[in-house]
Amino acid sequence: MKRKTTTWRRAAAGLWAASLLLTVNGPASTPDIRPCDSEDQRTECVWDARHQGNGIGASFYVTDNGTRVYLSHAFAHYFVGAQL
């Protein structure tokens, strides 16, 4: 009979694997994308709506041709969090 693996065992195994990868490869580096100076900027940048401006609204990435690509807060913060 096959035993069920409990959720905490799976979580512990995942944490162990992640710590092993960080030990072997080191922390992942973030791409070099700068934060937007303002919400209406048209050059390549990332707007982290939760931490810039009035703290509400949508986070987005502005491509080099001025197109907006909307992101979750987590992705926007990943790109520019250390630079804010």
C-alpha positions as semicolon CSV with decimal commas, in nm:
position;residue;x (nm);y (nm);z (nm)
1;M;0,000;0,000;0,000
2;K;0,134;0,342;-0,098
3;R;0,175;0,597;0,182
4;K;0,053;0,951;0,130
5;T;0,320;1,219;0,161
6;T;0,210;1,493;0,397
7;T;0,210;1,857;0,289
8;W;0,475;1,956;0,543
9;R;0,712;1,689;0,413
10;R;0,673;1,820;0,059
11;A;0,730;2,176;0,181
12;A;1,041;2,073;0,371
13;A;1,176;1,892;0,065
14;G;1,111;2,200;-0,149
15;L;1,292;2,428;0,097
16;W;1,584;2,188;0,111
17;A;1,609;2,179;-0,270
18;A;1,591;2,560;-0,294
19;S;1,863;2,605;-0,033
20;L;2,082;2,355;-0,217
21;L;2,041;2,544;-0,545
22;L;2,128;2,874;-0,377
23;T;2,434;2,718;-0,217
24;V;2,557;2,576;-0,547
25;N;2,462;2,859;-0,784
26;G;2,444;3,162;-0,557
27;P;2,150;3,402;-0,554
28;A;1,990;3,487;-0,887
29;S;2,072;3,832;-1,016
30;T;1,796;4,068;-1,124
31;P;1,788;4,217;-1,473
32;D;1,923;4,570;-1,507
33;I;1,594;4,756;-1,560
34;R;1,554;5,091;-1,390
35;P;1,242;5,221;-1,219
36;C;1,026;5,470;-1,409
37;D;1,065;5,832;-1,301
38;S;0,693;5,892;-1,353
39;E;0,386;5,690;-1,439
40;D;0,369;5,832;-1,792
41;Q;0,729;5,760;-1,892
42;R;0,773;5,615;-2,245
43;T;1,129;5,477;-2,226
44;E;1,224;5,130;-2,097
45;C;1,153;5,105;-1,724
46;V;0,936;4,935;-1,461
47;W;0,664;5,109;-1,258
48;D;0,602;4,942;-0,919
49;A;0,262;5,091;-0,838
50;R;0,259;4,983;-0,474
51;H;0,587;5,161;-0,394
52;Q;0,587;5,453;-0,639
53;G;0,346;5,741;-0,685
54;N;0,036;5,731;-0,464
55;G;0,072;5,359;-0,384
56;I;-0,231;5,242;-0,582
57;G;-0,285;5,143;-0,944
58;A;-0,126;4,887;-1,175
59;S;0,240;4,793;-1,202
60;F;0,387;4,768;-1,551
61;Y;0,698;4,738;-1,767
62;V;0,752;4,989;-2,049
63;T;0,931;4,830;-2,345
64;D;1,196;5,011;-2,547
65;N;0,928;5,110;-2,803
66;G;0,695;5,255;-2,536
67;T;0,448;4,966;-2,507
68;R;0,318;4,890;-2,158
69;V;0,315;4,532;-2,031
70;Y;0,120;4,504;-1,705
71;L;0,282;4,305;-1,425
72;S;0,187;4,176;-1,085
73;H;0,331;4,371;-0,794
74;A;0,564;4,081;-0,717
75;F;0,725;4,091;-1,063
76;A;0,759;4,470;-1,063
77;H;0,912;4,464;-0,716
78;Y;1,152;4,189;-0,823
79;F;1,286;4,409;-1,102
80;V;1,318;4,740;-0,916
81;G;1,268;4,668;-0,545
82;A;1,632;4,713;-0,452
83;Q;1,658;5,032;-0,657
84;L;1,368;5,217;-0,491
